[in-house]
Amino acid sequence: MSDKIIDKLGLIALSENKVAMVRSHNKSLFYIPGGKREQGESDEQALYRETEEELTLQLDTATIRFYGEFLGQADGKQDGMQVRIRCYFANYQGEPQPAAEIAELAWFTSEDLPRCSTTAAAVLSQLKQDGLVK
């Protein structure tokens, strides 16, 4: 894998035709909740761990299903540094709560595109196209 690509996993959490987006401390743009894979982790393992750390949610691993892979300019990184995010749906227990490095969680529609990182905007646009968000 290129060292110009940040490999991430993301959870698509939907509620009332909106998708959960998060913002880290000291950042202005929102992104899909999730994070980087640790050495040797599968997509599912990384997604489960990151979702628990960032949103205090336990995923039902039997319900994890792939949605899509998105590539875009990494927020706050030098030009040419890309982030690739493999997005998944999954059922979970509880309500998402910001934790760890997450400063804020918000439920977005396509009207919130200007508040998203490049890659999150691509995910949100696809969700809109697929009729999953307003």
N, C-alpha and C positions, 0 to 999 in steps of 0.2 A: 504494500500500500504506500502511496505517496506520502511524504512528510508534509505536504501542503494540504492534506485533508484531515480534518478532525472527525473521528468516527463516533457518532452518537446514536442513542436510542431514544424514542419519544413515545409518550402515551397520548392517544387521542381520547380524551374524556369529554363526552357530549352530554348536554342537559338543556332541554327546551330550545333546541335548534341553535345552541351556542357551544363553543369549544373552550375548554380550560386553557389559559395561557398564563405563564409566570414571568416575573421579572426578578433578576438577581439584584442584591444590594449593589449600589454604585453603577447601575446600568439604567438606561432610559427605555430601551426597547424590550418588548415581550417576546417569549419563545415558547415552543411546545415543551411541557414538562418532561424531564428525563435527563440523561447525561451520558458521560463517556463510559465505555466498556473497560473493565479491569482485565488484566492479563488472564487469558484462559476462559473468560466468561462467554456463555452463549448470549444471543440477543435476549432471550427470555430471562436469564439470570440477571443480566445487567438492568433490564427494564424493571424487574421486580425490586432489586436493591435500590435503584435510583428513585423509584416511585415511593418506596417506603421512607427514604431519607428526605426527599424534597416535599412530599405531600402527606406523609404519615398514613399512607394507604397500603393495605395488603391486597395484592392482585390475586384473583382466582386463576392460577396458572393454566388450568384446563381450558379457559376461555380466551387466552391470548391468541389473536389472529392478526396477520400482517395486513397493513393498509397500503403502504407505498414507501418508496425511497425518494428523498428530496435532497438536492445539492444546491448550495448557494454560498455567497460571500459570508465569511465568518464575521459576526458582529464584533467591532472593536479590535479586529486583527488587521495586519498589513494586507494590502491588495494582493489578490491571488491566493490567499489562505481561504480554503473552502471548508464548509461543514457539510457532512453527509449525515442525514438523519433518517434512520429506518423507523417508520412509525407503525404502531400497533394499537388495536382496540383490545380492551380487556374489561371484564367485570371486576368490581372491587367492593370491599366493605367500607362503610363510613363515608364521611364528607372530606374532600380534599382541603387540607390546611397547609399554608406555607410554613416550611421548616428549613433548617440548615441555611444554605446561602440564598434562599428565596425570600425576597422582601414583600412580594405582593402576588396574589393570584386573582385573575379576573376572567369573566366569561365573555368571550368575543363573538361578534358576528362579522360578516364581510365589511361592515362599515368601519371596523377597527383596524383595517389593513395598514394605515399609516403608523400605527403604534407597534408594529411587528418588525422583527429582524427579517432580513431578505428571505431566509429559508422558511421561517414561520409564516411569512406572507404567501409563499408558494403552497404550503400545506393548507392554509386557510382558503386560498383561492380554489384548490382542488376539492376541499370539503364543500364549498359553495357550489361548484360545478356539479358535484355528485348529489346535491340536494340535502346535505346533512346539516348545514348551517344556513341561517338567513343571509 
